[in-house]
């Protein structure tokens, strides 16, 4: 019989301590503070009043809906565009390595820098985008000043910034597919499109799951890009939960903002955990 040794547990212990101190303890503490009205000097237990107030304020509920909409748009677009770019950048085209670098470059740029740059580019009168549209006789919209376009405009910028990471994940997934599958498909007379739908899409599924999960989590908790471009405006049209939480902290409603953090945590958990279970179950079935 092999003698048990305590060394593996000691190797894991530092990471466990760090995880407990910086994640488990703050998470449990935030659940308690969400049930209180507190500031730096006083704390009063008020039960679920913060949550009741949160769901009774129309702009707070609108922010939650905007969060789901933003995450859905960005996640779906990153998945589709990332897969198509990955297929293109693994097809042996000219300057393939250079194009991979170009696609991935926005991921390396500061999010605040991207937000400030696109704020200028999307200016309704002086922005380069609308000026270019004016040249061809098209009146450019108010990308960030129109309440119906502000959230969509920020979503498109986030897709531009994050699609490079999705592409990289899909490239790794495509590299793991054996060429024999494509050879067998060609021998059966499959066209390029049929090879894509019947071979590439099913076999790249693990990468697709990774991109969808990461994009959804990132979309639901995004704050810096929205704050740099619109600060949740005009009005509350582009407010998401993260920006609302920050505004509540600024206004001194610490208990209400903590309740918002708890709601955001629960919202992400209620969406991501069933998705992970569903995708893992499908893998077992396959």
Buried (B, 14 or more C-beta within 10 A) or exposed (E): EEEEEEEEEEEEEEEEEEEEEEEEEEEEEBBEBBBBBBEEEEBEEBEEBBBEBBEEEEBBEBBBEBBBBBBBBBBBBBBBBBBBBBBEBBEEEEEEEEBBEEBBEBBEEEBEEBBEBBBEBBBBEEBEBBEEBEEEEEEBBBBBBBEEBBBBBBBBBBBBBBBBBBBBBBBBBBEEBEEEBBEEBBEEEBEEEEBBEBBBEEBBBBBBBBBBBBBBBBBBBBBBBBBBBBEBBBEBBBBBBBBBBBBBBEEEBBBBBBBBBBBBBEBBEEBBEEBEEEBEEEEEEE
